[in-house]
Amino acid sequence: MSQRTLVLLAHPTTAQSRNNTALADAVRELPNVTVHDLYAEYPDHRIDVAREQQLAEQHDRIVFQFPFYWYSTPALLKQWQDEVLLWGWAYGTEGNALRGKTLQVVTTTGGGADSYRPGGYNRFPMEHLLSPLDQMAHLTGMVLADPLILHSVRETSDEDLALFAKRYRELLEG
């Protein structure tokens, strides 16, 4: 039986994002994959916590798919973390709802890969900048998979985007 995967797509303007739309479209029709567009679902930012917890419980792997904004996730994905990952449910003495599940980060950046290194434009490697998600996974008992990062989105050719989308699809199929 393949893993059931919940893709939490968090892009404030998905329809205007060539890259995140292509990535979501590449996995949307896969069996056992649920693409859940947070901004489409909650345009008023009023998250149905019980529903989100139920969705998370029903899946083995949770993917955070988002554009890397100001060295973090978009606001609604951060709000999702704040409101859904509650003590006693996601962590704490009896909070084990996510224990053993996989957290997969799939993100896009405007800068090139070389800009994410010591001495580079952004000063830090991506693994350092993603450390809050690593700690969130640790605290909730999730296993953090290696992130899938598409850099230089403004310069990404159609061919390179198709190859990256194929890689994403294969990751979720495997």
N, C-alpha and C positions, 0 to 999 in steps of 0.2 A: 504494500500500500504506500503510495507516495504521500509526501508531507502536504498537509493543508496549509496554504500560505495566505496570509492577510497582508495586502499591500496598502499601507496608509499613504496615499498620495497627498502631499501637502504643498500645493503651489497656488498662491493667491490668484494667479491668472493663467491657469492651465491652458486654456484655449489659445493664448498668445505665446505659449512656450513650445516651439518646434521640438525641442529635445525631450522635455518631460512628457509631452503628448505622445511622441513616437515610442518612448520607453514604456509608458503605460499601455499603449495599443499593442505592443509586442507581447505582453503577458496577459492581457485582459481575457482572452479566450482560452487560456490554458485550463485544463481540468484541475480542480482542487486549488485554484487561485481566485481570490476575491479582491478586486481592485476597489478600494473604498476612498473616494475623493472627499477629503475632509472639508475643503472649501465649498464644494457643491452641496455637501450634506448639511453644513452648518454655516450658511452665509451670515447669520446673525451671531455667530460665535457662541451659541448656547448648546453646549455639548450634552448629549444624552448619555450620561456616565454609565448607567446600567446597561444600555445597549452596547456601548463600546467595550465594556468589560466582558459581556457575553460573546461578542465577536472575537475578542482576544482569546477567550477560553476555548473557542471552537477551532482554533488554528494552532498548528505546531510551530510555525515560523511567522514572525512579524517583520515586514519590510517597511522601513521608513524611507520613502522616496521623496526627495525634496531638492530644491535649489539651495546651495550653500550661501545663505544671506548673512552678511556681517559676522562671519565665522560661527554660525549657529544655524538652527532650524528656523523656518518661518514661524511667525507668531502662533498660528493655530496649532501647529504640531507641538510647540512648547506648552501651550495651554492644555492640549490633550494629555501630555505627560503630567502636568500639574493636577489635573482634575480626575483622570482615570486611574493613574498609578497610586492608589490610596494605601496608606498604612492599614494593615490588617487584611488587605486583599493582594496587593502586589509585593509588599515587603513587611517586615516586622515579625513579631512572634508567630502569628498565624497566617501571614501574608505569603502564600506560595502559589498563587494562581498562574504565575508565569514561569515558575521554576522548571528548568530543563528545556524550555522553548528556545528557539534561535532568534536572535535579532540580527537582521541584515540591513545595513545602511547602503542605500543607492542614492548618490548625490551628484549634482552637476555644479561646475564652477566656471566663472568667467575667466579666471586666470589659468595660465598654463601650469603644468605639473612642476616645472622648474621654479615657479614663483613660490611654491610651498616647500621651502627648505631653509635651514639656517643660512642667513645671509641673502636669501631671496626677498623678493618684494613683500611677501606676506610673513616672512621671518621664521615661520614654524612649519614643520611637516604636518601633513593632514592627520596623521595618527595622534599628534598632540592636540590639534584643534578639535578632533572628534572625541577627546577623552571624556567630556561630560556624558556622552552616550555610552561609552565604555563603562563608566562608573554606574550609570543607570542600569545597564544590563547586569553588572555584578551585583548591585543591591537587590535586584529583583530575581536573581538566580537564573538569568538568561545566559545563553552562550552567545557571545558576540562573534559573528562571522567576519572575515576580512571584508572591508568595505569595497564597493564597486563605485569608482569615481570617473565621471566623464569631465575632463578638463577642457578649457578653451572653447566653451560652447558656441561662442559667436563665430569662431573660425572652423567649426566642425563641418566637414563635407557631408553630403548626403550618403556617400559610400561609407565613411567612417561611422556615421550615426547608425546606419543599417548594421554594420559589424558589431557595434557596441550593443545595440538592441538585441541582436542575435545572441551575444554573450550573456546578456541579462536573462533572456528567455531560457537559454540552456542551463543557467544557474538555477532558475526556479523549477525547471523540469527535472533536474538531477536531484 
